[in-house]
């Protein structure tokens, strides 16, 4: 294929292509438990990424590692058995209550979890013959506040195990989560309560051999839920592409390199960089603020460092070029994103303009209109 036939792919397209590549599928085949179809796992993984485009804004290597880890534990990332979430800029794999139930079922156990409310009738006993009775409040009447949750584990041979947690015990688990005041603990408290008691019951199941090792890995992955930062809010695919372009860029220059149009003592972009960034932002059909906040922690170009501004120029130029191609420009030669970045020299810098950064495909589109 000639250079002129190369078509630029968005970060989303690149990630999905990697997940569906022969090399990555070979890694998944080696990781998945015997009998688990690799193509179904790939299909569900692709769907999970498409439905949660913010995942591509995370470090791509962390996402690939999370996918492999999920495959090793034999869980589908369908938001029931497991899910991929973002913590501190990295994608992580998180087992769900459905994952616990799946592993338990493969070893002859079923796990039923329920919440208990203050107007329910509830009694249980432990010991050699554990038993539990739970009668919810009649339909149409208030059940009151949640006061606890329980899990009943039943083996196919008739054995039973019961785990009960009061509201105070559930709150102790919530207290060690850094996302205790946002996310699932706020939006789906009942679901988190059931997951908490289900996890505790799962840990106590009498598993052995490979099943025990697999269960230990899943429990370890679930423990990460209580040690990492709250997940990033969802975003559109366009926003995720923009943020991913910035976060997964190679370095523009070595740390010892000084940009030619800024002395090393200057910590903010000069007018030339700001003009180029403003022009690219105007050409981009969308809001660049989520990219600035997510990639650099600022909400304006003026707050960037010179090096951050150079990265932002590359990212925005690529996104503007991609939008022009999507609008019907067809195939084009992918420009060198570093071509117009300033380099170190003793010469007096030229005052660059937005036109220096805009790809030819965008210029042609403007001339037509």
C-alpha positions in Angstrom: 0.0 0.0 0.0 1.4 3.4 -1.0 1.7 6.2 1.5 -1.2 8.1 -0.1 -3.4 5.1 0.6 -2.9 5.1 4.3 -6.0 6.1 6.2 -5.6 7.3 9.8 -7.5 5.3 12.5 -8.9 6.7 15.6 -7.7 5.4 19.0 -10.9 3.4 19.3 -10.3 1.7 16.0 -6.7 1.0 16.9 -7.6 -0.6 20.3 -10.4 -2.7 18.7 -8.1 -3.8 15.9 -5.4 -4.9 18.5 -8.0 -6.9 20.6 -9.2 -8.7 17.4 -5.7 -9.3 16.0 -4.3 -12.8 15.6 -1.5 -12.2 18.0 -3.7 -11.0 20.8 -6.3 -13.8 20.2 -3.4 -16.2 20.6 -2.6 -14.7 24.0 -6.2 -15.0 25.0 -6.4 -18.6 23.9 -3.5 -19.5 26.1 -5.0 -17.5 29.0 -8.7 -18.8 28.9 -9.7 -21.9 30.8 -10.2 -25.0 28.6 -13.6 -25.0 26.9 -14.2 -21.3 27.0 -14.6 -20.0 23.4 -12.1 -17.3 22.6 -14.2 -15.7 19.9 -17.1 -15.2 22.3 -14.7 -13.6 24.8 -13.3 -11.3 22.1 -16.8 -10.4 20.9 -18.0 -9.5 24.5 -14.7 -7.6 25.1 -15.2 -5.5 22.0 -18.8 -4.8 23.0 -17.6 -3.7 26.5 -15.1 -1.2 25.0 -17.6 0.2 22.6 -20.2 0.6 25.3 -17.7 2.3 27.6 -15.5 4.4 25.3 -13.8 6.1 28.2 -11.7 2.9 28.5 -9.6 3.9 25.5 -8.6 7.1 27.3 -6.8 4.9 29.8 -3.2 3.7 29.3 -3.6 1.2 26.5 -1.2 -1.3 27.9 -3.1 -1.4 31.2 -6.3 -2.1 29.2 -4.7 -5.0 27.3 -3.3 -6.4 30.6 -6.8 -6.1 32.2 -8.3 -8.1 29.4 -5.7 -10.9 29.7 -6.2 -11.0 33.5 -10.0 -11.3 33.0 -9.4 -14.1 30.5 -7.1 -16.0 32.9 -9.9 -16.0 35.5 -12.4 -17.3 33.0 -14.9 -14.4 33.4 -16.7 -12.6 30.7 -16.4 -8.7 30.8 -20.2 -8.3 30.4 -20.8 -6.2 33.5 -22.3 -9.2 35.2 -19.4 -11.5 35.7 -16.7 -8.8 35.4 -16.1 -5.3 34.1 -13.3 -3.0 33.0 -13.1 0.3 34.9 -10.6 3.2 35.0 -8.7 4.1 38.2 -6.0 6.7 38.3 -5.6 6.7 34.5 -5.3 3.0 34.1 -7.8 0.3 33.1 -8.4 -2.4 35.7 -10.4 -5.7 35.7 -13.0 -6.0 38.4 -14.9 -9.2 39.1 -18.6 -8.8 39.9 -21.0 -10.9 41.9 -21.9 -12.8 38.8 -18.2 -13.9 38.5 -18.3 -15.3 42.1 -21.5 -17.2 41.2 -20.0 -18.6 38.0 -16.9 -20.0 39.7 -19.0 -21.4 42.6 -21.4 -23.0 40.1 -18.6 -24.7 38.3 -17.7 -26.3 41.6 -21.2 -27.4 42.5 -22.2 -24.4 44.6 -25.0 -21.8 44.0 -24.9 -18.4 45.7 -28.1 -16.5 46.4 -27.8 -13.0 47.9 -30.5 -10.7 49.2 -30.9 -7.5 51.2 -33.0 -7.3 54.4 -35.1 -4.2 55.3 -36.4 -3.1 58.6 -40.0 -4.1 57.9 -39.1 -7.6 56.7 -39.4 -10.6 58.9 -36.0 -12.2 59.2 -34.4 -14.9 61.4 -31.5 -17.2 61.0 -29.3 -19.6 62.9 -25.8 -20.9 62.4 -24.0 -24.1 63.6 -24.1 -27.7 62.3 -27.5 -27.2 60.6 -27.7 -23.5 59.5 -31.1 -22.2 58.6 -32.6 -18.9 57.5 -36.0 -17.5 57.0 -36.7 -14.2 55.2 -40.2 -12.9 54.6 -40.2 -9.5 52.8 -42.8 -6.9 53.8 -46.1 -7.3 51.8 -46.1 -5.9 48.3 -47.3 -2.3 48.2 -46.1 -1.5 51.7 -42.8 0.2 52.6 -40.0 -2.1 53.4 -38.1 0.6 55.3 -34.4 1.1 55.5 -31.8 -1.5 54.6 -30.5 -3.2 57.7 -28.4 -6.0 56.3 -27.7 -8.5 53.6 -27.1 -12.3 53.4 -25.9 -15.0 51.2 -27.0 -18.6 51.1 -24.6 -21.0 49.4 -26.1 -24.4 48.5 -24.0 -27.4 47.2 -25.6 -29.9 44.8 -25.1 -32.6 47.5 -27.3 -30.6 49.9 -24.7 -28.8 52.0 -25.5 -25.2 52.9 -23.4 -22.3 54.1 -24.9 -19.0 55.3 -23.3 -15.6 55.6 -25.1 -12.7 57.2 -23.9 -9.1 57.5 -25.6 -6.3 59.4 -25.7 -2.7 58.0 -22.8 -1.8 60.4 -20.6 -4.5 58.9 -21.4 -3.4 55.4 -20.5 0.1 56.3 -17.1 -1.0 57.6 -16.4 -2.4 54.1 -17.6 0.8 52.5 -15.5 2.9 54.8 -12.2 1.4 53.4 -13.2 2.2 49.8 -11.9 5.5 48.5 -15.0 5.7 46.3 -17.3 5.4 49.3 -19.0 8.7 48.6 -19.5 8.3 44.9 -20.1 5.7 42.2 -21.7 2.3 43.0 -21.8 2.9 46.8 -24.0 5.9 46.2 -25.9 4.9 43.0 -26.5 1.2 43.7 -26.0 0.7 47.4 -28.2 -2.5 47.5 -26.1 -4.1 44.7 -22.9 -3.3 46.6 -24.3 -4.7 49.8 -25.2 -8.0 48.0 -21.8 -8.0 46.4 -20.1 -7.5 49.7 -21.8 -10.4 51.5 -21.6 -12.6 48.4 -17.8 -12.0 48.3 -17.5 -13.0 52.0 -19.5 -16.1 51.4 -17.5 -17.0 48.3 -14.2 -16.7 50.2 -15.4 -19.4 52.7 -16.4 -22.0 50.1 -14.5 -25.3 50.6 -12.7 -25.2 47.2 -9.4 -26.9 46.4 -6.8 -27.3 43.8 -7.0 -25.2 40.6 -10.4 -23.9 41.7 -9.0 -22.5 44.9 -6.1 -20.8 43.0 -8.6 -19.3 40.6 -10.8 -18.1 43.4 -7.9 -16.5 45.1 -7.0 -14.5 42.0 -10.6 -13.3 41.6 -10.7 -12.3 45.3 -7.4 -10.5 44.9 -8.7 -8.6 41.9 -11.9 -7.7 43.8 -9.9 -6.3 46.7 -8.5 -3.6 44.3 -12.0 -2.1 44.5 -11.2 -0.8 48.0 -7.7 0.5 47.3 -8.0 2.6 44.1 -9.4 5.9 43.2 -13.0 6.4 42.1 -13.6 5.7 38.4 -13.7 8.5 35.8 -17.0 9.7 34.6 -18.3 8.3 31.3 -17.6 10.2 28.1 -18.5 10.1 24.4 -16.3 8.2 21.9 -15.1 11.5 20.4 -14.0 12.8 23.8 -12.4 9.4 24.6 -10.5 9.5 21.2 -9.2 13.0 22.0 -8.0 12.1 25.5 -6.5 8.8 24.3 -4.5 10.6 21.6 -2.9 12.8 24.2 -2.3 10.2 26.9 -0.9 7.5 24.6 1.4 9.8 22.6 5.2 9.1 22.5 7.3 11.8 23.9 7.8 14.7 21.5 11.4 15.3 22.6 13.9 14.3 25.2 13.9 15.9 28.6 17.1 17.8 27.9 15.7 19.3 24.6 14.5 22.9 24.8 11.9 24.2 22.4 13.4 26.9 20.2 10.7 29.5 20.8 10.7 29.3 24.6 13.7 29.9 26.9 14.0 27.1 29.5 13.0 29.5 32.3 9.6 30.2 30.7 6.9 27.9 32.1 3.9 28.9 29.9 3.3 28.7 26.2 4.3 31.7 24.1 2.0 33.6 21.8 2.9 31.4 18.8 1.9 28.2 20.5 -1.3 29.7 21.9 -2.2 31.0 18.4 -1.7 27.5 16.9 -3.7 25.8 19.7 -6.6 28.3 19.4 -6.8 27.7 15.7 -6.8 24.0 16.1 -9.4 24.2 18.8 -11.6 26.3 16.5 -11.2 23.7 13.7 -12.1 20.8 16.0 -15.8 20.1 16.0 -16.2 19.6 19.7 -15.2 20.8 23.2 -11.5 20.4 24.0 -11.9 21.1 27.7 -12.4 17.4 28.7 -9.1 16.6 27.0 -7.3 19.4 28.8 -8.7 18.5 32.2 -8.1 14.7 31.7 -4.7 14.9 30.2 -3.1 17.8 32.0 -5.4 18.9 34.8 -6.1 22.4 33.4 -9.0 23.9 31.7 -7.3 26.5 29.4 -4.3 26.5 27.0 -2.7 29.3 29.0 -2.1 27.0 32.0 -0.1 24.5 30.0 3.7 24.2 30.1 5.5 24.6 26.8 6.0 20.8 26.6 2.4 20.1 27.3 1.4 22.6 24.7 3.5 20.7 22.1 1.8 17.5 23.0 -1.6 19.2 22.7 -0.7 20.6 19.3 0.0 17.1 18.0 -3.1 15.6 19.5 -5.4 18.3 18.2 -3.8 18.3 14.7 -4.5 14.5 14.5 -8.1 14.9 15.7 -8.8 17.7 13.2 -7.3 15.7 10.4 -9.4 12.6 11.4 -12.6 14.7 11.4 -11.9 16.0 8.0 -11.4 12.4 6.7 -14.6 11.3 8.4 -16.4 14.2 6.7 -15.7 12.7 3.3 -12.3 13.8 2.2 -11.4 10.2 1.5 -8.0 8.7 1.6 -5.1 11.0 2.4 -1.4 10.9 3.3 -1.0 10.9 7.1 1.0 14.0 8.0 4.1 13.8 10.2 2.7 15.1 13.5 6.1 16.5 14.6 6.8 18.3 11.3 5.8 21.8 12.5 6.8 21.5 16.1 9.6 23.9 17.0 13.1 22.5 17.4 16.2 23.8 19.2 18.2 26.3 17.1 20.1 29.7 17.6 18.0 31.3 14.8 15.3 33.9 15.6 12.0 32.0 15.7 9.4 32.6 13.0 5.9 33.6 14.0 4.0 30.4 13.2 0.3 30.5 12.3 -2.6 28.1 12.5 -2.1 27.4 8.7 1.3 25.8 9.5 -0.5 23.1 11.6 -3.6 22.4 9.6 -3.5 19.3 7.3 -4.0 19.7 3.6 -7.3 17.8 3.8 -8.7 20.5 6.1 -7.5 23.3 3.9 -9.2 21.6 0.8 -12.4 21.3 2.8 -12.4 25.0 3.7 -11.7 26.1 0.1 -14.7 24.1 -1.1 -17.0 25.8 1.4 
